[in-house]
């Protein structure tokens, strides 16, 4: 291997990622990188190294890669250890190259609010960060502007199928990127009314970094996701009939029995604020550290 290290290649591999390839391994505890666009310094969030210590992936902080020339410079090592310290590359603005439906079934429920999801992929194969206003959707003859879910990155179309006939009616959906040839089309069949067929729980979120409830009144939150019989997420919507909202309510069993030290907050409430999480409050302090199990059901 070369006695001195050089940057062999640098290129954009994501809308916020730059990959730097070296011609030999280096001491990753010492090696650092700086990134500039022209004369402007770009703040980096983190650097991840490959196992062979020859390739580094730089993640930008707060900004996206845009059209222009970038320069990566290797530092942190003794000058006598470096041969070619810099490399430049030309980048382009993010662009959408592909649209795909991601609903798990060709059927959607008969409901006041059904969500059809689309993933927009950019030139790096990532979920594109363009806002929903960059797209247009035709749903059964109606024109809809998709919304981009900030949490999942998917584009979402929420439609009302409650006036359709189950197992008979179909809804053609076409989505395209404005002023481009990138588009996708699919016809969904309207199935039966939705019911909760599956739920998933996320990680417990505590009020502090200590990872426990320690003072009376503190609340832990557990994210909950409901899925219908077609595998689609049942997202809360104000248009749902009260009867259906009642069927979305959650309850829970806490073991071992906590003698009312732990209580479920607002377990019967179904609204935007309480729908997607279960809140557990420490009503009375416990005498010793204890781990509890929460079994949640709808």
N, C-alpha and C positions, 0 to 999 in steps of 0.2 A: 504494500500500500504506500501511497505517497508519504514522504517525510513531513510535508506540510499540507494542511487541509485547505481545500478550495470549495467554494460554492459551485456546484456543477450545473444546477438548474433551480429556478424559482418560478412558480406559476400559481395562478388562482385556481383553487379546487372547490370553492364554495363562495357564497355571496359575502361571507365574512371570514373566509379561510384562505391562507396562503401556504403552500407546501414548498419547503426548501430542501433540496437534495445535496448532500455533501459527497466528496469523492473518497472519504474515509471516516471512520468513527472518531468521536471526540469525547471529551469529558463533559457530559451533559450537566453536571453540577456547576460548571463554570461558563459554558458557552451561552451567549445571549444573542439576540437579534434586534435590530431596529428596522423600521419600515417607513419609507417616505413615498409620497406621491408628488413628483416634482420636487419642490423644496419644502413641502408641508409634511411635518412629522405625523405619523398615524399611531395612535395609542393602541397597544396590544393588551388583550385580556389575559391570555395564557399561551404557553408553548407546550406541545405534547411531542415526545420523542418516540421513534420506532425502537423496537427491541435491539436492532443492530447499531443504534446510536448514529445512524447516517442520515436519517430523514426527520425533519421537524415540521410540525403543522402549527402555524401561527393563527390564533383567533383574534380578530379585530374587536375592539370595544366600542360600542355605541354607533359605529358607522358601517356602511356597506361598501364593498368594492364597486367602483364606478369607472367609466371610460377614462383612460389615461395611462401614463407610464409610471410604474412603481419600481422602487429600488430597495432590495434587502441587503443589509450589511451585517456580517458576522462579527461579534466582539466577545469580550469576556475572557478570551484566551491571550496568552502572551503573543506579542507581535511576531516573535520568531517562529511561532507554530502555524502561522497563517500565510498562505500564498495568495490566492484570489479571495478577497474578503467580501466582494459585492457582486450582485447580479441583478439585472433589470428584466422586467417583463411588461407586456402591454395587456391591459384588461379592458373589458367591455361592461356596459351596463347590464343589470339583470334582465333577462328576457324569458318569457314562458315558451317552452318548446313542446309541452304535451299536457293534455287534460284527460283525466280518468275519473269515472264514477267509482266510489268506494263502498257503496251500500252492499252488504253481504248477500242480498237476495234480489231477484228480479221482481219481487213483490214488495209493495209497501202497504201499510195498514190503512184502513178506512178510519180517518180521524180528522179532528179540527186542526191539527197541527202535526204534519209529518215532515221530517227533515231529510232532504236528499243531499248527500255530501259528494263533493268533487275535489280531487287533489290536482293542483296546478304545479307541474314540475318545471324547474328552471334548467338552464343549460348545464348545471352541475348535478342534476338528478335530485336536487333538494326540493322541498315544498317552497314554492315561490312566495315572496313576501309582499307582492303587489296587493293593494287593497281591492275589495270587492267591486269598487266602482270602475275598475278596468275591464270588467266582464259584463256580458249580457246573456240572459237566459230566456228561452221561450219554453213555457210550461203549459202544455195543452192549449196553445193559442194566446196565452197571456205573456206579457213581457215583464220580467222580474230582474232586479239587480241583485246578484248574490252578495252575501255578507261573509267576510273572512273571520273565522273563529280564531281569536288571538291565542287561545290555549292550545288548540290542536293544529292550527295552520291550514285547516281545510276550508274550502268555500262551501257555504250552506244555503240551501233553498228551503224555506219553510212554507208548505202549501196546505190547503184545506181540501181533503178528499172525502169529507163526511157526506157529501151529496152524491157520491158515486155508488154504483152497484157492485157489491162484493163479488169477486171472481168473474166479473163480466167486463167492466170498464177498464180501459187502459189510458195511461197518460204519457204522451211523448214529451221528452225533455231534450232540448238542445242548448248547449252552453258554448260560447265562443269568446275568445279574447278580442276585444274591440280593435278594429283596424288591422286585423291579421287573418291568416288562414288557419290558425290553430282553433280547433273546435272538437266537440264530442257529442254524440247523440245516443240516446237509449230510450226504450219504451218500457215503462213500469206497469205491471198489472196491479190493480187495487184488490187487496185481500180482505180479510175480516177485521173487525174492530180490534184494537190492540189490547193486550194484557201484558203484565210484567212476567216475563219468562225467565229472567235472570237478573241478578244484581251483582255489582262488584264494589268492593270497598277500597279506598286509597289508604295512604299512610296517615297515621294519627298526627295531627298538628297540635302542638302544645303552646301555651301562652308565653313560654320562655325557652331558652336554649338548653335547660337542664333535662328536658325530655321526660317530664313527669308533672302531675298535678300535686302541688305542695301546700297551697293555702286555700282556705275556704273561699268559695266564690269563683275560683278559677275554672275555665272551661276548655276542654279538649274538643277538637273538631275532627270528624272522620268523613271524608268525601264519599258520596254514594252515587253510583251510576246505574240506572235502570235500563234494561233492554227488552224490546218487545219480541213477539214470536218470530219475527223476520230478522232479528239480529240488529235492528236499528235502535239507537238511543232514544228513549222517551224523555225528551227535554221538557222542562216546565213551560207551559204556555197559558196565558190568561184566558184564552178562548176555550179551554177544556170545560166540559160540563162538570158541575159539582159532583155528580155521581162518579165520574172518572177520577177527579181529584181525590175523592175519598179512597179510591182503590190504590192510590199512589202513596198513601201514608205509610210510615214506617213504625216499627216497634222494635224493642230490643230486650234481651235477657242478659243480665250481668252476673257473671260467676267468678269467684265464689260470692255468696250473698254478702252485700256490703253494709247491711243494716242501715240502708238509706243514706250512706255516706256519698254514694254516687247516684245521680239521678239524670234521666234523659230530659233534655230541655225541649219543650214545644214539640213533642213527638207526634202530636196529632195535626200539626199545622202544615199545610201545603201552600207555599207561596214562593216568590222568587228568592227571598232571603233565606228561607229554611229548606227549600226543596233539595238542593244538591249536597247537603251536609247533615250529619247527625252531631248534635252537641251534647256533651256529657259534662255535667257540672259537679265539682266537689262541694257537696253541701255541708259535710262535717269532716273535720280532720280525722285521719286514721292514726292508730297508735304506732304502727310500724309500716315500713315499706312493703307494699303488696302489689303484685301484678294481677290485673283483672282481664277477663276475656269477655268480649261483647259479641253476642250472636244477634245479628240484625235480620229481620224479615219484613217483607211487604205483605 
